[in-house]
Amino acid sequence: MAVNSATSFILSSILTLLIFSGMQMYKPLLVKSPITIIFGGYLGSLMFMFFITAVGNLEATLFGKNFQLKLPEIVLSMAVSLVAAGMVHRICFTTCLIFSVITIYYMNRLSQKTYVSVVPTVAPIKSRRHK
């Protein structure tokens, strides 16, 4: 069930805030073992995904449906999620970076599959006469 951009902005913002606060509240549990440190980086990449979704939906609400995210918004979202993961542990920063790059790759791939329409190209007609 799809929601409009304004509702999606609110939901994504709430999920971003919940993940950030959960990472801060459970910081002692996230740094107990190497697997939980990696999980902290994964949580940071989820925060990145929800934050980029919130920014994109805010821009779609303010500027119209055809407005697209560009590199500055992605860099800002990446920086925010990396700082949040870095506040938990240094290795969370690194794993968040790796997971976020994978996430943005698959988000771009899904977006290309969903929104890009394939326009058939017309082959040039070659005449048989030489000019």
Buried (B, 14 or more C-beta within 10 A) or exposed (E): EEEEBEEBBBBBBEBBBEBBEEBEEBBEEBBEEEEBBBBBBBBBBBBBBBBBBBBBBBBBBEEEEEBEBEEEBBEEBBEBBBEBBBBBBEBBBBBBBEBBEEBBEEBEEEEEEEEEEEEEEEEEEEEEEEE
